[in-house]
Amino acid sequence: MLRRQVLYVLASIDHDSGEWLSQMGNVTAKSLRDSTAWSPAWVACRSLAIARTTTDDPEPLRWFIRQYIHSDILEAANLNYWAYWVGGEDGNHEALSDRFMADELGSWHGRALLRHLISALDPGSTHVELSVHSLWALLDQRPHLLEPGIAAQLGERSARLLDDTDSSTLASPARREIDQLHYAARMATPKGAR
């Protein structure tokens, strides 16, 4: 966990770290042997992909989402990690290792994570595509979370993201997912509240 935090801090304060992050990303990606199973290398590669977005290069994160968040276990690992990181009612446990991510979707509820991911729908965020995909996956697994009040917030944030980004800023898979989220939000929001 400490090693991953160092990557975030270094990337956010040292704008000349792009080449080093790229080299670290290549080394870490080579250790990922199975694109359908969780491993400690998966966590490191996820962290590096996010860190690399701070150098204005969205491709490593797009590649990671496309290649390594597509199986059920990796979708669960991504959501379990988010829930742990966000905390609140969704991540009150202490993790002695990263292994908790590799389990099926945790017993956490999802409300805190949902609120966090909706607030992360910011066109200026360097890792907005991970937030979009994670929100899409969370609501796919736990659609009951989309209550009218939160649906109205999602509708507003998703509309703003769609309006404020173009196809070069938001890759087509993320644009498709945010379109689906926006539609789901509209359907879950009472007509008078739209």
N, C-alpha and C positions, 0 to 999 in steps of 0.2 A: 504494500500500500504506500509506503514511504517513497519507494522508487518512482511510482506513478505520479505522486504529488510533486516530486522534484521536476518531472517533465513538464507538468502544467506551469509551475512557477517559472522555470527557465524559459519556456516558450512565451509566457506573457510579459516577462521583463527584458528578455534579450532578443531583440528582433533580428540579430545576426545568427540566431541558432538554427535557422532553416536547414542549412546543409547538414549539420550534425543530426537534427531530428530526422532528416531524410535517410541518412546512413543507418541510424538506429531502427527506423521503420523497415528498411530492407533486411537488416539482420533479424529482427523480430518476425517478420513475415515468413522468412525461410524456415522458422521453427514451427510454423503452423502446418501440420501435415494432413490434418483431416478437417475439411470445411463443414462437417456436420456434427462434430463433437466438441465439447468444451475442454479447454486445457488452460493451465496458467499462462501459456503464451497467448491465448485468445484475449485475456484480460490486458496484457501488456500491449498487444497490437491495437486493441480498442483505444486505450489511453494514448498511445502514440498517434493514432489517426486523428483523435480530437486535438491533441497538442499541435499537430501539423497544420490544422486549420487556422491557427493564429498567425501563420506566415502567408495567409491569403491563398492557400492552395487547398481547395475543397476536394480534389480528386482522391487523396488517400482515404478520407472518410467515406466518400461515395463508394469506393472500391470495397472498403471493409463492410459497409452495410450490404452491398450486393453479394459479396462472397461469404461473409461470416455471420450474418444475422438472417438466415433464411430457413433453418430447420427449427422444429418445435423446441428442442433443447436449447438452442442458441438464442431464440426469441425469449425463452424463459430466463436464460442467464442474463441477457441484457436488461430485462425488466426487474429481475431480482437485484441486480447491481444498482439500478436506478433507485429502487425502493429503499435499499440499504443506505445509499448516499443521501437521499432526500430526508430520510428519517421520519419523524412524526409517528403517527399510528401505523405507518407502513414499514418502519425499519428500526424498531426499538431494541433489537438484539445486538449483541457484540459478536463480531466475527473474528475468530482466531486465525482463520485462513480464508482464502478466496473460494474455497470449495463449496460454500453455501450457494454460489451462483449456479453450480452445475446441477442442482436439484430441479425437480419440476417447479412450476410456478409456485412461489411461496404462499403461505397462508395470510399474508398481509392483505389488507382490504383494498387499497388502491386510491382512496380519496386524496391523500396528501400528494401522491405521485401524479394523479390526474391534474390537480391544481398547479403543481410545479410545471408539468409539461405544457399546459395551456399557457402559462405565463412565459414560457420559453419560446413561444411562437412569435419571434421577433425577427423581422427581416435583416436587422443588423447583426444578429448572432452568427458567429462563424460556424457553429455546429447545429444550426436550425434543422438541417435535414435529418440528423439523428433524433432530435426532439420530435419532429413530425412522424418519423417511422415508429418511434417508441410509443407515441400517443396512439397512433393507428393500431399498433399491436396490442396495447393495453385495452383499448375499447373493443378490439376483436375478441379478447379473452374475457373481458368483464364489461359487457355492454350495459349491465344494470347501473353502472356508475354515471351514465349520461342522463342525469335528472334534469328537469326543465331549467333550473337556475344555472347550473354549470353548462348546460347546452347553449344557453344564450351567450355566456362568456366565450365558449368555444366558437360559436358562430361569428361573433364580433372579431375575435383574434384571427380566425382562419380567413375571414373576408379581407382583413387588413393585410395579412401575409400574401394573399393572392393578388391584391391590388398593388402592393408595393414591391413585388418581385417580378422579374421577367424570366423567360426560359433559360437564359444563360446564368442567372443567379440561382435558380432552383432547378435541379435536374428533373427530368421527366418522371422518374418513379416517385420522388417527393411531391411533385406537383399533382400527380394522380392521387396520392394518399391524402394530401391536404384538400383536394376537391371532394374526396369521399368523406372526410371528416366534416367539411363544411355542410355537405348535404345531410349527413347524419344529425348534425347540430340543428339544422333548420327543421328536420322532421321531428326532433325531440323538443323543440321550443314551441310553446303555444302561440297561435297566430297573433294574438294581441301583444305578445312580448317581442315579436320580431322587429 
